[in-house]
Amino acid sequence: MIKLVRNLIMMGFIFLAGYIFGIKEVRFFEIASSSMTPTLHEGDKVAAVKKTRLKRYDIVVLTAPKGPREKLTKRIIGLPGETVEVKDGKVFINGEKLKEDYLEEHPRYELEEEITGGSYFLLGDNRNESEDSSVWGPVSEKFITGRVVCRYWPFRDFKIFTGISIAVTER
């Protein structure tokens, strides 16, 4: 019962914050897999807002573009018109190495993909255990439901996800 009351209070807080900041559509999701570990864990609950302008590093909720139409959570890595390359355990955007301090383990696969207009390259933070654009290729924006703005459960791990600026480093 206490857990239910706590959840209701947190949901009320999220709705209130959404109203105050002019967000018209807030949706709630439970993380169903470990593909975003260490950032998000299976069972975490997140709030997402209607997508507007999507940026690199945004964490998004999407409908799986292939297979069962389940809701997934991934990070935007590549934007329309860019070329993504994964080699030697590093991700490169148009030849520039991407800074990814949030990873525990770097990818053990290699690929190169050009992203056409209206699509994004999405990867899970748990690179080697995630079904994502490394499997499907770029994902059309129509599959993206919203941008994750916070993890509200478990409460001890409450976190607001702000946009990280583009951090491209050495060649």
Backbone torsions as a table, in degrees:
resi	resn	phi	psi	omega
1	MET	NA	-42.8	179.5
2	ILE	-62.7	-38.2	179.5
3	LYS	-61.9	-42.1	179.2
4	LEU	-62.9	-45.3	179.7
5	VAL	-61.7	-44.3	178.6
6	ARG	-60.1	-44.4	178.2
7	ASN	-61.8	-42.2	179.2
8	LEU	-64.4	-40.3	177.5
9	ILE	-63.0	-45.5	-179.8
10	MET	-63.5	-42.8	179.2
11	MET	-63.5	-39.9	176.5
12	GLY	-61.0	-41.5	177.9
13	PHE	-61.2	-46.0	-179.6
14	ILE	-62.3	-46.0	178.0
15	PHE	-60.9	-42.5	179.2
16	LEU	-62.5	-45.9	178.5
17	ALA	-61.1	-41.9	178.3
18	GLY	-61.4	-42.1	178.7
19	TYR	-65.4	-45.8	-178.2
20	ILE	-61.4	-41.1	-176.9
21	PHE	-90.7	9.0	173.9
22	GLY	78.9	16.0	178.0
23	ILE	-80.1	123.7	-174.0
24	LYS	-89.0	-24.4	-176.1
25	GLU	-134.3	111.0	176.7
26	VAL	-116.8	130.4	177.9
27	ARG	-126.0	154.1	-175.5
28	PHE	-117.4	139.3	-177.6
29	PHE	-138.3	151.3	172.7
30	GLU	-106.9	134.6	179.9
31	ILE	-71.7	124.3	-171.9
32	ALA	-101.2	-4.1	-178.3
33	SER	-149.0	178.2	-180.0
34	SER	-97.0	15.9	-174.8
35	SER	-67.9	-17.7	179.3
36	MET	-107.0	10.5	176.2
37	THR	-63.9	136.5	13.3
38	PRO	-93.4	-2.0	-176.6
39	THR	-69.8	-48.4	178.8
40	LEU	-128.4	145.7	-177.7
41	HIS	-117.9	154.7	176.6
42	GLU	-53.6	130.4	-179.1
43	GLY	95.4	-17.0	175.5
44	ASP	-60.9	151.4	176.2
45	LYS	-116.9	134.2	-175.7
46	VAL	-127.9	157.2	173.7
47	ALA	-110.7	136.5	179.1
48	ALA	-126.4	148.1	177.3
49	VAL	-110.5	158.2	178.2
50	LYS	-54.0	136.0	-177.9
51	LYS	-65.6	140.0	172.9
52	THR	-123.0	-111.0	177.3
53	ARG	-88.5	116.1	-178.9
54	LEU	-88.0	140.2	-177.3
55	LYS	-127.0	160.9	174.1
56	ARG	-57.4	141.4	179.9
57	TYR	81.3	-10.6	175.2
58	ASP	-59.4	140.6	172.6
59	ILE	-95.2	127.9	-175.2
60	VAL	-125.1	155.5	171.1
61	VAL	-101.7	135.3	-179.6
62	LEU	-140.4	160.1	170.2
63	THR	-87.0	131.7	-178.5
64	ALA	-53.0	126.3	-177.8
65	PRO	-74.5	-17.3	178.7
66	LYS	-137.5	149.7	179.6
67	GLY	79.6	-156.0	-179.4
68	PRO	-58.9	141.8	-177.3
69	ARG	-80.4	58.3	179.5
70	GLU	-89.4	162.2	177.5
71	LYS	-86.3	129.9	-179.1
72	LEU	-122.8	161.8	176.9
73	THR	-125.9	127.3	-178.6
74	LYS	-142.4	170.7	178.5
75	ARG	-108.7	137.1	176.5
76	ILE	-75.0	123.6	179.0
77	ILE	-110.7	-47.6	-178.1
78	GLY	-116.0	142.3	-177.8
79	LEU	-105.8	162.7	179.8
80	PRO	-53.1	135.5	178.0
81	GLY	89.2	-5.4	-178.6
82	GLU	-96.1	164.6	172.3
83	THR	-114.1	126.3	178.5
84	VAL	-105.7	132.6	176.3
85	GLU	-131.2	134.3	175.4
86	VAL	-117.4	118.8	178.4
87	LYS	-154.3	148.4	179.4
88	ASP	53.0	34.4	177.7
89	GLY	75.7	13.0	-178.5
90	LYS	-127.7	155.4	177.4
91	VAL	-108.3	133.2	179.4
92	PHE	-121.2	137.7	175.2
93	ILE	-114.2	116.9	-177.6
94	ASN	49.4	40.0	177.0
95	GLY	86.3	-7.5	-179.7
96	GLU	-98.8	130.9	-179.3
97	LYS	-67.3	133.2	179.6
98	LEU	-87.9	135.3	177.4
99	LYS	-85.0	123.3	-176.5
100	GLU	-135.4	76.4	-177.9
101	ASP	-71.0	-13.9	-175.0
102	TYR	-84.7	-4.6	-177.4
103	LEU	-86.8	142.6	171.4
104	GLU	-92.0	-31.3	-176.8
105	GLU	-139.1	132.6	-179.0
106	HIS	-83.3	156.1	-176.0
107	PRO	-62.9	142.5	177.6
108	ARG	-104.7	20.7	179.7
109	TYR	-125.0	167.7	177.2
110	GLU	-128.4	145.0	177.0
111	LEU	-163.9	162.9	172.2
112	GLU	-142.0	131.3	-174.6
113	GLU	-144.9	131.2	174.2
114	GLU	-95.0	132.5	-176.5
115	ILE	-98.8	122.5	-179.9
116	THR	-85.5	168.7	-178.9
117	GLY	-56.5	139.8	177.5
118	GLY	81.4	5.3	179.0
119	SER	-124.4	160.4	-179.2
120	TYR	-133.4	152.6	175.9
121	PHE	-101.6	114.8	-173.2
122	LEU	-113.9	131.2	177.3
123	LEU	-128.9	147.6	171.4
124	GLY	-80.2	150.8	179.2
125	ASP	-68.2	-23.6	175.6
126	ASN	-90.8	69.7	-166.7
127	ARG	-48.0	-40.6	-173.9
128	ASN	-88.6	-2.6	-179.9
129	GLU	-127.4	26.6	-175.3
130	SER	-122.8	132.0	170.6
131	GLU	-89.1	114.3	-170.8
132	ASP	-154.2	-155.8	-178.5
133	SER	-64.1	-16.5	174.4
134	SER	-69.2	-19.4	177.9
135	VAL	-103.3	-48.7	-173.7
136	TRP	-86.2	-24.1	-167.9
137	GLY	89.4	-173.2	-179.7
138	PRO	-58.3	150.0	-176.3
139	VAL	-112.3	129.3	177.8
140	SER	-62.8	142.8	179.6
141	GLU	-57.2	-25.9	-178.4
142	LYS	-62.8	-20.7	178.5
143	PHE	-84.6	-14.2	-177.0
144	ILE	-83.8	122.1	-176.9
145	THR	-84.6	-44.8	-176.5
146	GLY	-173.2	174.2	-179.6
147	ARG	-104.0	129.4	179.8
148	VAL	-71.1	128.0	180.0
149	VAL	-108.8	-24.4	177.6
150	CYS	-160.9	155.3	168.1
151	ARG	-102.2	120.3	-177.6
152	TYR	-108.0	-10.0	177.6
153	TRP	-144.9	133.6	4.9
154	PRO	-70.9	144.2	-173.3
155	PHE	-57.9	-36.1	-180.0
156	ARG	-62.6	-19.4	178.9
157	ASP	-107.2	18.8	-179.6
158	PHE	-51.1	133.3	-179.4
159	LYS	-152.3	136.1	172.8
160	ILE	-93.3	130.6	177.8
161	PHE	-98.9	107.3	177.6
162	THR	-96.0	158.4	178.4
163	GLY	-65.0	129.2	175.7
164	ILE	-89.1	134.6	-179.8
165	SER	-68.6	158.4	179.7
166	ILE	-62.4	126.1	-178.2
167	ALA	-124.4	86.9	177.9
168	VAL	-105.5	131.3	-176.5
169	THR	-115.9	-148.8	-172.9
170	GLU	-46.7	162.4	174.5
171	ARG	-87.5	NA	NA
